[in-house]
Amino acid sequence: MESKKPPFMPLSLWLYVPGLVFFIYLFFAVFSYSAENSNNLIVSGLHLIDFGVHEVSHIVVAFLPPLAVAAAGSIGEIGFTFLILYATLKAKSYFATVFAALWVMLGFMSVGRYMADARAQVLPLMGPGDAPQHDWNFIFSQLGWLNADTIIGGTVSAIGVIIGACGLLLGSYLIILKVIRRA
């Protein structure tokens, strides 16, 4: 007996088009996001989850050397979103993949912004004690890279934008493919 393949994008085309419009909106919302002054509930919620993963990652590796503990927060934040992206790809849930790619973009942009703030240290920090340590100021100081904080942070943010744009291109490609398959 031959197994039946699940249909490619089983919903109506007109349900995917508004989804893509929403993802385009979300791309620009993530691109312009600032945790200090955001009223976007979706992006703020995703950022709050990222922040939680960031802080838990420090705790999970607390037994490692201080440099690794400091880096673990940002690595966990980005790694968590990549795991979600991987899961959506493995499940062949391609529109969820677009959403996950935008979440990865948010993670990269958040970490890039945090890196770029290593010298200036103007971002509000949360952590134990009255004066929490800035992870990337500590890391870059230890590595002798503090003067490159804005370049490194900008590069990390740019990688996030590229990943988000690739996610949007994937969504657009899928809609075009659905139109072609219907023709």
Secondary structure by P-SEA (a helix, b strand, c coil): ccccccccccccaaaaaaaaaaaaaaaaaaaaccccccccaaaaaaaaaaaaaaaaaaaaaccccaaaaaaaaaaaaaaaaaaaaaaaaaacaaaaaaaaaaaaaaaaaaaaaaaaacccccccccccccccccaaaaaaaaaccccaaaaaaaaaaaaaaaaaaaaaaaaaaaaaaaaaaac
